[in-house]
Amino acid sequence: MDFRSFFNFKKLDDLNPQTARNAILALVFLIILMGLSSLVAFSLAIKGSEKTLVPNVVDMELSSALIKLQEKELYPRLSLRFDVDPSSKGRVLEQDPLPGAIVKAGRRIALVVSRGAVQDKIGDYIGLTIDEVKIHLQTVFGSTRQLITVKEPAVYIFDKSPAGTILEQSPSPETEISGPTQLDFVVSRGPEKPRIIIPDFAGLSLENAVKEIEKTGMAFQFTIRPAEGKEKPGTIVAQLPAPSSMEEQDNPVSLVFAAPAKKEGMTSGLFSQELPIYPYPLTLSLYAETPSGSRITLITVDHPGKQFTLPYELPLGSVLVLQVLNKIVARMEVR
């Protein structure tokens, strides 16, 4: 730089002594200022390049982890997450960068801190059904590991409460959870079934026999064979126990159905499906979806499980659908 042009003169000799002195002082001040600026910039560069070792704060209480980071001139960036371990609440689950990494002082360290378990105490499930409890637990725990599960099979007893109602539970409500826990339930089977008078099914069509079954709520078991002698096809031709017998409602009545006469475009047979033995009768429905798109309900009844059988006479190509508690358990096309 041409300082003479900067100060707008050609020779120092052209200035009087006072002006020359001021010019020199200004030049010295400018040099000192530039030096100080360089020194400050150098100091900041030195400080900014200081490195530090990232400590291991995983599994530490948050307060202790913050102190540990502060000692290293590091700062936290926090996020919260539920954990499967109820005792982990308030502890650091993860950190980024990982322990041992070399970073600049002043760096932010990402910490994931546990909020504890989604549910840390046993709820009060008395009065609900087991299915309701299962749905509730699946909803509560969502994507996390389910700490509370239902032990199966439950203990079933006769009780005046509706069938399926939880009467007792273990652990009891408000018990703190310390890890994976199973719930033991005592469940109502409903009131003890009364004894019923067995209807007379002889000569009834399948449709009328089904109406009697639905009305009495009795258990049943069908077999099918061709009509013999004077037997009328498409009717009930035998039963056991005999009509007017007094039987417990859960004891199945055996019914023999004479196959209907063959009709063009129609088919008949016996639908049979093995089912679990239910602790109490569950609502079961068998219906047919015909090729024309119509839906025909064949029977809706409370069933104890094990073996379900029912004769049918339907258009060729129909599909039989068996539902238990509105859940499809079997499908079969008839030909």
C-alpha positions, -999 to +999 in steps of 0.1 A: +000+000+000+012+035-009+008+053+025+017+086+009-014+084-014-034+071+016-027+102+036-028+124+004+007+137+003+039+129-017+067+136+007+069+137+045+091+167+040+062+185+025+043+184+059+050+204+089+064+184+119+030+181+137+012+167+107+040+142+101+039+131+137+001+125+135+006+105+103+032+083+119+010+077+150-020+068+128+002+043+109+015+027+141-021+025+155-033+007+123-004-018+126-012-025+162-049-030+155-041-054+127-018-073+150-044-075+178-070-088+153-047-115+141-039-125+177-076-128+186-084-148+154-055-171+162-066-176+198-101-184+187-088-209+161-067-226+187-096-228+212-120-241+185-097-269+176-095-282+211-105-319+212-121-339+240-130-376+246-167-385+247-174-402+281-196-433+285-229-421+301-251-450+290-271-465+320-263-435+341-289-413+358-296-383+337-282-359+364-250-378+366-247-380+329-251-342+325-223-336+350-201-360+332-206-342+299-201-308+315-167-318+328-157-325+292-173-292+279-199-312+260-237-304+260-267-327+258-295-330+232-322-350+249-350-373+237-373-396+256-384-432+250-403-459+267-384-490+277-393-526+286-375-523+319-396-503+345-365-497+366-347-479+338-368-447+342-346-416+341-315-435+329-296-429+296-304-457+271-283-445+242-258-418+232-244-404+200-215-401+194-205-433+210-181-434+241-145-430+232-151-407+202-129-376+198-149-345+192-145-307+195-153-291+228-188-276+228-202-305+207-238-316+215-242-352+225-275-369+217-289-387+247-320-411+247-334-411+282-359-438+294-394-428+304-397-462+321-423-488+310-455-478+293-473-494+322-455-498+355-484-512+375-509-540+371-543-527+361-577-537+375-592-562+350-619-577+371-653-574+353-637-574+318-633-604+295-600-620+286-603-608+250-608-572+262-577-574+284-556-588+255-567-560+232-560-534+259-525-547+265-517-548+228-528-512+225-509-500+256-476-515+247-478-509+210-444-513+194-426-520+226-421-554+242-453-565+260-444-568+297-478-580+308-493-612+292-523-634+300-516-669+312-536-695+294-557-715+300-575-695+327-594-712+355-632-713+347-659-717+373-697-715+373-708-681+385-739-658+382-718-634+362-720-635+324-698-662+308-663-649+301-663-623+329-630-621+349-638-627+386-603-628+401-568-619+390-532-624+402-511-602+406-537-579+422-544-544+408-517-517+415-489-543+419-457-527+406-441-543+376-404-552+380-402-573+348-422-595+324-454-605+343-482-631+336-517-625+346-537-654+361-574-651+358-604-669+373-632-666+348-669-672+349-685-700+329-718-684+335-745-699+357-748-737+359-768-749+330-803-760+338-817-793+327-840-792+297-867-814+282-855-828+249-879-819+220-893-845+196-873-840+164-889-870+145-901-860+110-889-824+113-873-807+083-838-794+088-851-759+089-875-767+117-850-788+136-826-759+136-853-736+150-858-760+179-821-761+186-818-724+186-848-720+208-836-745+235-799-737+233-792-775+235-760-791+223-763-814+192-745-838+169-757-846+134-751-876+112-766-881+077-776-912+056-800-921+028-836-925+037-847-961+045-881-977+041-909-952+048-885-925+060-890-892+043-859-877+027-848-844+041-862-850+076-849-861+110-854-899+113-839-907+147-826-891+179-809-899+211-818-893+240-855-899+234-881-871+233-892-857+266-860-869+284-847-845+310-810-837+302-783-812+310-782-785+284-745-792+275-751-829+268-753-832+230-784-847+214-776-871+185-798-865+154-799-886+123-809-868+091-821-885+060-805-870+029-829-850+007-838-863-028-814-851-055-824-819-073-809-804-104-784-777-096-785-786-059-762-806-036-764-819-001-741-832+025-728-828+061-706-799+071-682-810+098-655-789+116-633-798+145-632-770+171-614-764+204-633-773+235-645-740+248-646-733+285-681-720+280-704-720+249-694-694+223-717-678+197-713-697+164-728-691+130-728-711+098-739-694+066-737-700+029-726-676+001-745-688-030-732-683-066-760-658-072-744-636-044-771-642-017-762-651+018-782-678+037-778-682+074-781-719+083-778-717+121-767-693+149-763-709+183-740-710+214-718-740+209-694-757+234-669-766+208-651-799+200-671-811+170-696-791+150-718-808+124-748-797+103-765-810+072-770-787+042-788-785+009-775-757-013-770-747-049-739-761-065-708-739-060-720-724-027-694-716-001-701-725+036-686-701+061-683-709+098-678-680+123-671-681+160-675-648+178-676-631+143-642-646+134-641-669+104-627-703+114-636-724+083-647-721+047-658-749+024-671-749-012-699-775-018-700-794-051 
